[in-house]
Amino acid sequence: MMMMGFIFGVLVAQRKVDYEGIDPHEMTVIWIYGILGGLVGARVFHVMHHIAEYSRHPLGMFMVQKGGLSFYGGVIGGVIVAGIFCRRRGLSPLKCLDIGVVGIALGLALARIGCFLHGCCYGRRVADDFIFRVYFPKITDASGNVSGSHVFLHHLKQGWVGFADSMALPVHPTQLYSALGAFALFLVLSNVYKYKKRDGEVFLLFVILYAPMRFYWEMLRGDSAPVLFGLTVSQLVGIPAFLLALFMFIRGRRRLESA
């Protein structure tokens, strides 16, 4: 699903490239480097968040196939790398960010479906009659040991379920909430793109809209532990990101009005 997110994200971005009159080949190269930078940033941010766990099992840092990618880390890594290559190729980094972020929103929606299928990024426990509840199963390996799902292992550790149970307790489908929210962002950004007043506004709008949504989703997550002032890492990153993006967006509009 993450690979599908990359593919469809690039296809969407290519349409914006045509709209901006940029060489598609140039943008494809930048996209590739941006994706690689995003993957590295996403993994590094995740490892930093779980450094105590990885300090006991250092090789686990490289086992990406088991999950563990932070979206905020991916955005930071991708923006830095893509911005560097945009400037080297004589393109406006802000224009490149506007082009890329529309594809990122769609890619995120698909990637979150992958999170649901994998069972990571799961939600908190809910009542048995909650309308949006979802159950994740117990998974055993060839030796009969319980190896998954992430939700079941967590509930087993908490003592909420036993080895004889076949399912974890019902939880929020936070991955699907995130997927729907990201798809809604994709629709919004796609429609407001042609109305932007200056380069960088679409990217700033993405941050302004995404940060509050992510803040709320974190409150429903069952795998995100608070690290400071009762807030998770994503919430702590999202607050200053939202405020900075809002400030830059408003300041940019005011400068245009006064020009």
ROFI-919725 format. One record per atom (N, C-alpha, C): residue in three letters; z negated, x negated, y negated. Coordinates in steps of 0.02 Angstrom, whole numbers, plus 50000, padded with zeros to 5 digits. Atoms other than C-alpha are relative to their C-alpha. Example, Ala and Ser with C-alpha at 12.3 -4.5 7.8 and 13.67 -1.06 7.14 Angstrom:
2
     r       Z       X       Y
   ALA   50000   49955   50059
   ALA   49610   49385   50225
   ALA   50000   49955   49940
   SER   50003   50042   50059
   SER   49643   49316   50053
   SER   49963   50039   49945
***
This chain:
259
     r       Z       X       Y
   MET   50000   49959   50061
   MET   50000   50000   50000
   MET   50000   49957   49937
   MET   50000   50045   50057
   MET   49966   49855   49884
   MET   50070   49972   49988
   MET   49932   50025   50007
   MET   50139   49786   49920
   MET   50045   50054   49971
   MET   49961   49944   50028
   MET   50214   49958   49885
   MET   49985   50007   49925
   GLY   50018   49997   50071
   GLY   50117   49957   49722
   GLY   50036   49947   49960
   PHE   49963   50053   50035
   PHE   50196   49790   49675
   PHE   50073   50019   49992
   ILE   49928   49984   50002
   ILE   50371   49850   49719
   ILE   50015   50055   49950
   PHE   49987   49944   50046
   PHE   50362   50017   49628
   PHE   49980   49982   49929
   GLY   50020   50022   50067
   GLY   50270   49936   49483
   GLY   50055   49960   49967
   VAL   49945   50041   50027
   VAL   50412   49811   49462
   VAL   50059   50044   49982
   LEU   49943   49955   50014
   LEU   50543   49949   49473
   LEU   49989   50040   49936
   VAL   50015   49963   50061
   VAL   50456   50049   49338
   VAL   50005   49954   49939
   ALA   49998   50048   50055
   ALA   50437   49895   49229
   ALA   50072   49982   49982
   GLN   49931   50017   50013
   GLN   50622   49857   49249
   GLN   50034   50051   49955
   ARG   49971   49949   50043
   ARG   50666   50022   49166
   ARG   49978   49989   49928
   LYS   50023   50015   50067
   LYS   50559   49973   49017
   LYS   50035   49937   49973
   VAL   49963   50061   50020
   VAL   50647   49804   49015
   VAL   50067   50019   49971
   ASP   49935   49977   50025
   ASP   50813   49892   48994
   ASP   49992   50033   49931
   TYR   50013   49967   50064
   TYR   50738   49997   48853
   TYR   49988   49950   49944
   GLU   50016   50051   50050
   GLU   50678   49840   48764
   GLU   50057   49951   49990
   GLY   49944   50045   50007
   GLY   50842   49748   48790
   GLY   49985   49928   50020
   ILE   50019   50066   49976
   ILE   50763   49601   48883
   ILE   50038   49986   50065
   ASP   49965   50021   49939
   ASP   50851   49503   49020
   ASP   49957   50018   50061
   PRO   50039   49980   49941
   PRO   50793   49583   49185
   PRO   49978   49941   50043
   HIS   50017   50058   49959
   HIS   50797   49416   49275
   HIS   49939   49964   49971
   GLU   50057   50033   50032
   GLU   50677   49339   49149
   GLU   49936   50039   50015
   MET   50061   49960   49990
   MET   50555   49484   49169
   MET   49979   50000   50073
   THR   50018   50002   49929
   THR   50564   49478   49359
   THR   49961   49937   50016
   VAL   50035   50064   49990
   VAL   50513   49295   49358
   VAL   49928   50004   49973
   ILE   50066   49993   50031
   ILE   50369   49334   49240
   ILE   49956   50046   50042
   TRP   50037   49953   49957
   TRP   50316   49480   49351
   TRP   49973   49964   50061
   ILE   50021   50035   49939
   ILE   50309   49368   49504
   ILE   49940   49955   49985
   TYR   50056   50044   50019
   TYR   50199   49240   49416
   TYR   49939   50041   49980
   GLY   50056   49957   50020
   GLY   50093   49380   49342
   GLY   49964   50029   50060
   ILE   50030   49972   49939
   ILE   50065   49458   49514
   ILE   49959   49947   50036
   LEU   50037   50054   49968
   LEU   50014   49290   49587
   LEU   49935   49985   49962
   GLY   50059   50012   50041
   GLY   49896   49259   49442
   GLY   49950   50057   50007
   GLY   50044   49942   49991
   GLY   49827   49435   49463
   GLY   49963   49998   50066
   LEU   50032   50004   49934
   LEU   49792   49409   49648
   LEU   49944   49947   50000
   VAL   50051   50053   50003
   VAL   49700   49246   49614
   VAL   49941   50024   49958
   GLY   50054   49976   50043
   GLY   49601   49323   49471
   GLY   49959   50055   50034
   ALA   50035   49945   49966
   ALA   49559   49478   49575
   ALA   49953   49973   50054
   ARG   50042   50028   49947
   ARG   49493   49372   49718
   ARG   49942   49960   49971
   VAL   50052   50041   50030
   VAL   49396   49251   49608
   VAL   49945   50045   49971
   PHE   50048   49955   50031
   PHE   49313   49395   49514
   PHE   49957   50033   50054
   HIS   50037   49969   49944
   HIS   49265   49478   49679
   HIS   49951   49951   50031
   VAL   50044   50050   49970
   VAL   49193   49317   49751
   VAL   49941   49986   49955
   MET   50054   50011   50048
   MET   49092   49288   49593
   MET   49949   50056   50003
   HIS   50044   49941   49997
   HIS   49022   49463   49608
   HIS   49957   49999   50063
   HIS   50036   50002   49936
   HIS   48970   49430   49790
   HIS   49987   49928   50021
   ILE   50008   50072   49987
   ILE   48931   49245   49775
   ILE   49945   49986   50050
   ALA   50054   50012   49952
   ALA   48769   49259   49874
   ALA   50025   50008   50072
   GLU   49973   49988   49933
   GLU   48862   49330   50024
   GLU   50048   49944   50020
   TYR   49950   50051   49982
   TYR   49005   49204   50016
   TYR   49970   49930   50003
   SER   50032   50066   49995
   SER   48886   49057   49993
   SER   49976   49988   50072
   ARG   50021   50006   49930
   ARG   48826   49093   50170
   ARG   50060   49994   50047
   HIS   49939   50004   49959
   HIS   49004   49111   50237
   HIS   50058   49980   49955
   PRO   49950   50023   50048
   PRO   49117   49004   50125
   PRO   50072   50015   50019
   LEU   49931   49987   49979
   LEU   49274   49029   50230
   LEU   50021   50072   49986
   GLY   49984   49930   50015
   GLY   49262   49214   50195
   GLY   50033   50010   49933
   MET   49967   49996   50065
   MET   49320   49179   50018
   MET   50075   50006   50006
   PHE   49927   50002   49993
   PHE   49496   49155   50085
   PHE   50027   50056   50045
   MET   49978   49947   49954
   MET   49501   49305   50203
   MET   50015   50064   49961
   VAL   49981   49944   50043
   VAL   49589   49423   50083
   VAL   50019   50061   50042
   GLN   49979   49944   49958
   GLN   49652   49529   50229
   GLN   49942   50047   50016
   LYS   50058   49957   49987
   LYS   49474   49596   50248
   LYS   49979   50039   49938
   GLY   50016   49964   50062
   GLY   49477   49667   50072
   GLY   49962   49956   49952
   GLY   50038   50036   50050
   GLY   49392   49612   49914
   GLY   50042   49975   49943
   LEU   49962   50017   50060
   LEU   49501   49616   49758
   LEU   49974   50042   49942
   SER   50025   49965   50058
   SER   49433   49660   49588
   SER   50056   50016   49951
   PHE   49945   49981   50045
   PHE   49549   49758   49474
   PHE   49994   49966   49933
   TYR   50009   50033   50065
   TYR   49474   49689   49314
   TYR   50017   49926   50004
   GLY   49983   50070   49990
   GLY   49488   49513   49382
   GLY   50075   49991   50006
   GLY   49927   50004   49994
   GLY   49669   49548   49428
   GLY   50035   50007   49934
   VAL   49970   49990   50067
   VAL   49709   49611   49253
   VAL   49992   49937   49958
   ILE   50012   50060   50040
   ILE   49629   49459   49172
   ILE   50044   49942   50024
   GLY   49958   50054   49973
   GLY   49717   49336   49288
   GLY   50074   50011   49987
   GLY   49930   49985   50011
   GLY   49884   49425   49275
   GLY   50021   49994   49928
   VAL   49985   50003   50071
   VAL   49877   49440   49086
   VAL   50005   49928   49976
   ILE   49999   50070   50021
   ILE   49837   49256   49063
   ILE   50063   49965   50024
   VAL   49942   50035   49972
   VAL   49973   49192   49179
   VAL   50065   50028   49972
   ALA   49939   49970   50026
   ALA   50106   49317   49124
   ALA   50009   49984   49926
   GLY   49996   50017   50072
   GLY   50064   49285   48941
   GLY   50025   49930   49988
   ILE   49978   50070   50006
   ILE   50088   49098   48964
   ILE   50074   49993   50012
   PHE   49929   50006   49983
   PHE   50257   49118   49047
   PHE   50045   50039   49952
   CYS   49961   49964   50051
   CYS   50314   49248   48920
   CYS   50012   49955   49940
   ARG   49994   50043   50059
   ARG   50280   49127   48779
   ARG   50046   49941   50014
   ARG   49957   50057   49983
   ARG   50364   48983   48870
   ARG   50074   50020   50001
   ARG   49931   49976   49996
   ARG   50521   49089   48890
   ARG   50023   50033   49935
   GLY   49980   49976   50065
   GLY   50523   49140   48708
   GLY   49994   50075   49992
   LEU   50010   49928   50004
   LEU   50467   49320   48737
   LEU   49932   50016   49970
   SER   50064   49979   50029
   SER   50329   49415   48648
   SER   49952   50019   50056
   PRO   50049   49982   49948
   PRO   50174   49418   48762
   PRO   49977   50072   49994
   LEU   50022   49931   50009
   LEU   50121   49584   48685
   LEU   50052   50050   50026
   LYS   49947   49956   49975
   LYS   50290   49662   48723
   LYS   50001   50000   50076
   CYS   50001   50006   49927
   CYS   50279   49597   48901
   CYS   49941   50039   50030
   LEU   50058   49962   49977
   LEU   50105   49673   48919
   LEU   50014   50075   50000
   ASP   49983   49929   50004
   ASP   50169   49842   48863
   ASP   50046   50020   50057
   ILE   49954   49986   49945
   ILE   50310   49833   48989
   ILE   49964   50001   50066
   GLY   50033   50008   49935
   GLY   50199   49776   49130
   GLY   49947   50052   50015
   VAL   50058   49958   49987
   VAL   50052   49893   49107
   VAL   50019   50069   50026
   VAL   49978   49935   49973
   VAL   50153   50050   49144
   VAL   50009   49993   50076
   GLY   49992   50012   49929
   GLY   50200   49976   49312
   GLY   49933   49987   50034
   ILE   50066   50013   49973
   ILE   50021   49917   49338
   ILE   49963   50065   50016
   ALA   50034   49936   49989
   ALA   49956   50095   49320
   ALA   50025   50034   50064
   LEU   49973   49970   49938
   LEU   50074   50158   49456
   LEU   49981   49959   50060
   GLY   50020   50043   49944
   GLY   50038   50008   49565
   GLY   49927   50009   50019
   LEU   50070   49989   49986
   LEU   49852   50039   49548
   LEU   49989   50064   50039
   ALA   50006   49936   49965
   ALA   49873   50219   49604
   ALA   50015   49991   50075
   LEU   49982   50011   49930
   LEU   49959   50162   49764
   LEU   49949   49955   50035
   ALA   50049   50046   49971
   ALA   49836   50020   49793
   ALA   49935   50035   50017
   ARG   50062   49963   49987
   ARG   49689   50140   49782
   ARG   50006   50044   50062
   ILE   49990   49964   49937
   ILE   49766   50244   49920
   ILE   49990   49952   50058
   GLY   50013   50051   49950
   GLY   49765   50082   50019
   GLY   49925   49989   50010
   CYS   50073   50006   49995
   CYS   49579   50067   49979
   CYS   49971   50056   50043
   PHE   50024   49943   49961
   PHE   49553   50240   50052
   PHE   50016   49990   50074
   LEU   49980   50011   49931
   LEU   49649   50196   50210
   LEU   49959   49944   50032
   HIS   50039   50057   49975
   HIS   49552   50033   50227
   HIS   49926   50016   50004
   GLY   50070   49980   49999
   GLY   49385   50116   50190
   GLY   49956   49962   49951
   CYS   50040   50036   50049
   CYS   49330   49998   50051
   CYS   49994   50042   49936
   CYS   50008   49965   50065
   CYS   49277   50050   49874
   CYS   49976   50072   50010
   TYR   50022   49932   49980
   TYR   49189   50200   49953
   TYR   49948   50028   49952
   GLY   50044   49965   50046
   GLY   49082   50328   49866
   GLY   49929   50008   50025
   ARG   50069   49985   49982
   ARG   48900   50380   49867
   ARG   49996   50060   50047
   ARG   50011   49943   49956
   ARG   48828   50505   49988
   ARG   50003   50066   49959
   VAL   49998   49933   50031
   VAL   48858   50689   49949
   VAL   49972   50050   50051
   ALA   50026   49947   49956
   ALA   48793   50852   50020
   ALA   50053   50019   50052
   ASP   49956   49983   49944
   ASP   48866   50915   50183
   ASP   50050   50055   49981
   ASP   49955   49947   50020
   ASP   48946   51062   50092
   ASP   50039   49984   49936
   PHE   49964   50019   50061
   PHE   49017   50964   49944
   PHE   50075   50005   50013
   ILE   49930   49982   49987
   ILE   49198   51018   49922
   ILE   50045   49939   50010
   PHE   49956   50058   49996
   PHE   49272   50843   49903
   PHE   49972   49946   50047
   ARG   50030   50049   49956
   ARG   49171   50758   50040
   ARG   50053   49971   50048
   VAL   49957   50032   49950
   VAL   49254   50637   50161
   VAL   49956   49961   50048
   TYR   50038   50035   49949
   TYR   49191   50561   50323
   TYR   50040   49940   50025
   PHE   49968   50059   49972
   PHE   49230   50384   50381
   PHE   49971   49987   50069
   PRO   50022   50005   49931
   PRO   49220   50346   50567
   PRO   49966   49935   50018
   LYS   50024   50062   49971
   LYS   49127   50220   50671
   LYS   50059   49967   50037
   ILE   49947   50037   49967
   ILE   49246   50085   50731
   ILE   49968   49945   50042
   THR   50027   50052   49956
   THR   49210   49971   50879
   THR   50055   49951   50020
   ASP   49952   50050   49979
   ASP   49294   49810   50933
   ASP   50008   50001   50076
   ALA   49987   50000   49928
   ALA   49352   49763   51108
   ALA   49937   49991   50042
   SER   50063   50011   49964
   SER   49175   49713   51156
   SER   49951   50058   49993
   GLY   50043   49942   50010
   GLY   49104   49880   51102
   GLY   49952   49993   49942
   ASN   50043   50009   50058
   ASN   49018   49810   50947
   ASN   50027   50040   49941
   VAL   49980   49961   50059
   VAL   49020   49915   50789
   VAL   50028   49952   49947
   SER   49967   50045   50048
   SER   49145   49829   50671
   SER   50021   50036   49936
   GLY   49979   49962   50058
   GLY   49180   49966   50545
   GLY   49980   50073   50009
   SER   49969   50016   50064
   SER   49210   50064   50443
   SER   49948   49972   49952
   HIS   50047   50026   50050
   HIS   49133   49992   50285
   HIS   49945   50050   49986
   VAL   50049   49948   50015
   VAL   49047   50157   50251
   VAL   49949   50006   50057
   PHE   50045   49992   49943
   PHE   48978   50173   50427
   PHE   49952   49941   50005
   LEU   50043   50059   49996
   LEU   48912   49994   50426
   LEU   49945   50003   49947
   HIS   50050   49994   50053
   HIS   48826   50026   50260
   HIS   49947   50052   50017
   HIS   50047   49947   49982
   HIS   48748   50188   50319
   HIS   49956   49980   50059
   LEU   50038   50026   49943
   LEU   48696   50103   50481
   LEU   49946   49952   49977
   LYS   50048   50049   50027
   LYS   48612   49963   50384
   LYS   49942   50036   49964
   GLN   50051   49962   50035
   GLN   48519   50092   50279
   GLN   49957   50043   50046
   GLY   50037   49959   49952
   GLY   48460   50182   50436
   GLY   50016   50073   49996
   TRP   49982   49930   50008
   TRP   48549   50342   50389
   TRP   50037   50027   50061
   VAL   49966   49981   49938
   VAL   48652   50345   50549
   VAL   49979   49950   50054
   GLY   50017   50043   49944
   GLY   48628   50270   50722
   GLY   50062   49978   50038
   PHE   49943   50025   49961
   PHE   48738   50177   50846
   PHE   50035   50055   50039
   ALA   49970   49946   49961
   ALA   48766   50338   50942
   ALA   50043   50047   49958
   ASP   49961   49956   50044
   ASP   48840   50427   50790
   ASP   50073   49976   49997
   SER   49928   50017   50003
   SER   49029   50434   50777
   SER   50028   49999   49930
   MET   49977   49997   50069
   MET   49042   50462   50590
   MET   49944   49980   49952
   ALA   50047   50012   50054
   ALA   48959   50403   50431
   ALA   49984   50067   49967
   LEU   50016   49940   50037
   LEU   48878   50531   50318
   LEU   50055   50013   49948
   PRO   49947   49985   50049
   PRO   48992   50622   50193
   PRO   49990   49962   49934
   VAL   50003   50038   50063
   VAL   49034   50523   50036
   VAL   50055   50025   49953
   HIS   49948   49986   50049
   HIS   49135   50543   49877
   HIS   50064   49961   50018
   PRO   49937   50037   49991
   PRO   49320   50498   49902
   PRO   50020   49964   49936
   THR   49989   50033   50065
   THR   49310   50381   49752
   THR   50067   49965   49996
   GLN   49934   50033   50001
   GLN   49469   50292   49804
   GLN   50054   50049   49978
   LEU   49950   49950   50019
   LEU   49567   50453   49786
   LEU   49990   50023   49928
   TYR   50012   49986   50071
   TYR   49483   50493   49620
   TYR   50036   49947   49958
   SER   49969   50055   50037
   SER   49541   50322   49561
   SER   50076   50004   50002
   ALA   49928   49996   49993
   ALA   49716   50348   49629
   ALA   50029   50054   49954
   LEU   49976   49946   50043
   LEU   49736   50514   49539
   LEU   49994   49982   49926
   GLY   50009   50021   50069
   GLY   49665   50442   49378
   GLY   50053   49949   49979
   ALA   49949   50050   50015
   ALA   49784   50293   49386
   ALA   50069   50031   49993
   PHE   49934   49967   50005
   PHE   49933   50406   49417
   PHE   50005   50040   49936
   ALA   50000   49965   50064
   ALA   49883   50513   49268
   ALA   50012   49951   49943
   LEU   49989   50052   50050
   LEU   49876   50353   49164
   LEU   50073   49980   49998
   PHE   49929   50018   49996
   PHE   50050   50308   49225
   PHE   50043   50051   49963
   LEU   49961   49948   50033
   LEU   50117   50476   49166
   LEU   49990   49998   49924
   VAL   50014   50003   50072
   VAL   50031   50461   48997
   VAL   50035   49941   49967
   LEU   49970   50060   50030
   LEU   50088   50283   48964
   LEU   50076   50003   50000
   SER   49928   49994   49997
   SER   50265   50321   49020
   SER   50027   50043   49944
   ASN   49977   49953   50051
   ASN   50277   50463   48895
   ASN   49987   49976   49929
   VAL   50016   50022   50068
   VAL   50195   50378   48746
   VAL   50033   49933   49983
   TYR   49971   50066   50011
   TYR   50289   50214   48767
   TYR   50049   50000   49941
   LYS   49949   49998   50053
   LYS   50432   50265   48653
   LYS   49971   50016   49931
   TYR   50031   49983   50064
   TYR   50310   50318   48518
   TYR   49956   49944   49973
   LYS   50044   50055   50023
   LYS   50218   50152   48502
   LYS   50025   49974   49933
   LYS   49985   50024   50067
   LYS   50211   50082   48326
   LYS   50009   49924   49998
   ARG   49995   50073   49998
   ARG   50193   49898   48373
   ARG   49988   49976   50070
   ASP   50009   50028   49933
   ASP   50194   49785   48525
   ASP   49925   49991   50014
   GLY   50069   50006   49978
   GLY   50032   49785   48623
   GLY   49962   50065   50001
   GLU   50037   49936   50004
   GLU   49983   49965   48587
   GLU   49995   50035   50067
   VAL   50002   49966   49935
   VAL   50028   50030   48760
   VAL   49947   49968   50045
   PHE   50051   50034   49960
   PHE   49921   49898   48843
   PHE   49930   50018   49975
   LEU   50066   49982   50028
   LEU   49776   49935   48725
   LEU   49982   50071   50018
   LEU   50014   49930   49982
   LEU   49793   50120   48760
   LEU   49979   50005   50073
   PHE   50020   50001   49929
   PHE   49783   50084   48946
   PHE   49926   49981   50007
   VAL   50069   50022   49997
   VAL   49619   49991   48922
   VAL   49953   50054   49973
   ILE   50041   49948   50032
   ILE   49551   50127   48807
   ILE   49989   50059   50047
   LEU   50005   49943   49955
   LEU   49586   50262   48936
   LEU   49969   49982   50067
   TYR   50023   50019   49933
   TYR   49549   50166   49095
   TYR   49926   49983   50002
   ALA   50070   50024   49999
   ALA   49381   50089   49048
   ALA   49949   50057   50008
   PRO   50049   49945   49990
   PRO   49287   50256   49027
   PRO   50005   50032   50069
   MET   49992   49971   49933
   MET   49363   50325   49187
   MET   49967   49956   50052
   ARG   50029   50046   49951
   ARG   49313   50169   49283
   ARG   49924   50000   49994
   PHE   50073   49998   50010
   PHE   49138   50177   49207
   PHE   49970   50059   50039
   TYR   50025   49941   49965
   TYR   49116   50353   49277
   TYR   50008   49993   50075
   TRP   49989   50009   49928
   TRP   49192   50311   49447
   TRP   49948   49953   50030
   GLU   50051   50047   49975
   GLU   49069   50167   49464
   GLU   49934   50037   50014
   MET   50060   49962   49989
   MET   48929   50294   49451
   MET   50002   50038   50066
   LEU   49992   49963   49937
   LEU   49000   50380   49606
   LEU   50011   49953   50059
   ARG   49987   50048   49947
   ARG   49031   50220   49704
   ARG   49937   49985   50040
   GLY   50056   50018   49957
   GLY   48921   50176   49852
   GLY   49997   49927   50017
   ASP   49996   50071   49983
   ASP   48972   49994   49865
   ASP   49990   49955   49939
   SER   50009   50039   50061
   SER   48941   49938   49685
   SER   49927   50001   49979
   ALA   50072   50004   50017
   ALA   48764   49878   49656
   ALA   49992   49979   49927
   PRO   50014   50021   50070
   PRO   48693   49865   49479
   PRO   49980   49926   49998
   VAL   50017   50071   50008
   VAL   48677   49687   49416
   VAL   49961   49986   49937
   LEU   50035   50011   50064
   LEU   48609   49707   49239
   LEU   49994   50067   49963
   PHE   50014   49938   50037
   PHE   48528   49851   49143
   PHE   50023   50062   50038
   GLY   49980   49944   49959
   GLY   48570   49966   49288
   GLY   50075   50011   50002
   LEU   49927   49994   50001
   LEU   48757   49935   49265
   LEU   50032   49952   50049
   THR   49963   50042   49954
   THR   48883   49865   49387
   THR   50042   49949   49960
   VAL   49957   50050   50033
   VAL   48997   49716   49350
   VAL   50057   50034   49964
   SER   49943   49966   50031
   SER   49144   49832   49316
   SER   49980   50038   49937
   GLN   50024   49965   50059
   GLN   49041   49935   49195
   GLN   49985   49952   49943
   LEU   50017   50050   50051
   LEU   48980   49780   49104
   LEU   50064   49970   49970
   VAL   49936   50025   50026
   VAL   49160   49718   49088
   VAL   50035   50055   49960
   GLY   49964   49945   50031
   GLY   49227   49889   49041
   GLY   49976   50018   49930
   ILE   50027   49981   50066
   ILE   49111   49920   48892
   ILE   50030   49957   49945
   PRO   49970   50041   50054
   PRO   49165   49770   48786
   PRO   50076   50004   49999
   ALA   49926   49993   49998
   ALA   49346   49790   48846
   ALA   50021   50062   49962
   PHE   49984   49938   50035
   PHE   49348   49970   48784
   PHE   49991   49993   49925
   LEU   50015   50007   50072
   LEU   49267   49928   48617
   LEU   50050   49954   49966
   LEU   49953   50048   50029
   LEU   49382   49779   48586
   LEU   50069   50031   49995
   ALA   49934   49969   50001
   ALA   49539   49876   48633
   ALA   50004   50054   49947
   LEU   50001   49946   50050
   LEU   49489   50024   48524
   LEU   50002   49970   49929
   PHE   50001   50032   50065
   PHE   49452   49909   48377
   PHE   50069   49972   49982
   MET   49934   50030   50013
   MET   49619   49818   48394
   MET   50053   50053   49990
   PHE   49952   49946   50008
   PHE   49715   49980   48412
   PHE   49995   50031   49931
   ILE   50011   49969   50065
   ILE   49637   50059   48257
   ILE   50019   49952   49944
   ARG   49984   50050   50052
   ARG   49652   49898   48155
   ARG   50076   49992   49993
   GLY   49927   50007   50003
   GLY   49836   49883   48202
   GLY   50033   50059   49965
   ARG   49972   49940   50033
   ARG   49873   50061   48148
   ARG   49985   50000   49926
   ARG   50018   50002   50071
   ARG   49781   50038   47984
   ARG   50042   49949   49962
   ARG   49958   50051   50032
   ARG   49879   49880   47946
   ARG   50070   50026   49989
   LEU   49933   49971   50009
   LEU   50041   49975   47973
   LEU   50000   50050   49943
   GLU   50003   49949   50054
   GLU   49984   50115   47857
   GLU   49995   49968   49931
   SER   50009   50033   50065
   SER   49937   49992   47720
   SER   50059   49954   49982
   ALA   49943   50046   50013
   ALA   50097   49889   47737
   ALA   50053   50035   49956
***
